[in-house]
């Protein structure tokens, strides 16, 4: 299991680094594909999906909505279009709920809407960050804040972790590991900012700003990880899927990134761009 997980992790990292480096259509397509799979994983976990491998009307609307939303992300420079897609998706789900009543329960509709906002919309900020000014440099803050934090938290937790911070939700997480993850992400971000971004944004104290962004992103990455774990525990499932050997589904591996990406995007806009 360890070697399977390690190999899968290396492949995932290689794919993530490649598409983030090239940006554009490769990153958009990978983000869209991950969003589609993650949406299905969440609707299944929340009981809003069809039985077996079938798709119900709520999911079909969701998959069409995801495709329309990512098309707007790529083709439209007006961010109002993104909001319009989200509102149109919600109205379409409400229309489906009404015309098919009583086929679906209200909680199924709520689950379908939640799944759309949680995975597809939040994951789109990886592409939006890469597409913004200086995005080629700033998009790496998402990886530093999420996977960098995970790695540092794991190492510190194994070495000195004693105090369990969320014993019922995540028994292996320690307070020391959480602090190690945040501090580690901030240090990595600060070094990256000093060596790379300072040259592109002179006079803006980019290293300090990026260290702060990565620290905040690291905190949110842990929130995303714990929130995804809470959903699994609520619905008594071990993994969201089995797509990635040794890791589970898309939501099992990208749970922290879904929350980190929008945080990095908005903080970068406010503090650097």
C-alpha positions, 0 to 999 in steps of 0.5 A: 500500500505504501509504494502504491500510494507513493507512486500515485502521489508522484504521478499526481504531483507530476500531472499537477506541476505540468498543467500548472506550468503550461496553464491554458487549455491543458489546465482547464481540461484537467480542472474540468475533468477533476470537477466532474468526477469530484461532483459525482463523488460528492453527490454519491456521498450525500445521497443525491446521485442515481443508483449504481452507475446511473445518473439522475436528473439532478446530476445531469443538470450538475454535469451540464452546469459544470461544463457551462461554468468552465466554458465561461471561465475560459471564454469570458473575461467578465466574472459576472458570467461566472455568477450567472452560471452559478445562479442559472444552475441553482434555478435549473435544480429548483425547476427540476425539483418542482416539475418532478416532485415528489421524486427528489427530496429537498436534501437531495437538491441541497446536496446537488447544489452544495456539491457544485459549489464545493468542488467544481466552483472552488477548484476553478480558482486553480485555473483563475489564479493561473490566468491572472496577472503574474499567475505563472508565479502565483499558482504555485502558492496553491500547491505550497499551501495545500500539499506543502502544508500536508507534508510539513504537518505530517513530518512534524506530527510524526516527530513531535506530535502529542496533543490530539486536536480533533480526536473524533474527526481526525485521530492522527492530527496533532496540534504540533503537526498543525502548527508545523504545517502552517509554519512550514508552508509559510517558510517555503512560500517566503523562500519561493517569494524571495527567490522567484516572485521578488524579481517580478514584483519589485518593491512590494515585499513579495516574500513577506506577503507570500509567506502570509498568503501561504500561512493563511492558505495552509490553515484553510487547507486543513479546514478543507481536509477536515471538512471533507473528512467530516462529510465522510464520517457523517455518511459512514464512508471510508473514501469518496472513490477509488480512482487514485490507487492508495489515495481514494477519489478526487475529493480524497486527494484534492480536498484541501486544494478546493479551499486553498485555491480561492483563498490564494486567488483573493489574497493575491488580488488584494495584496499583490496585484 
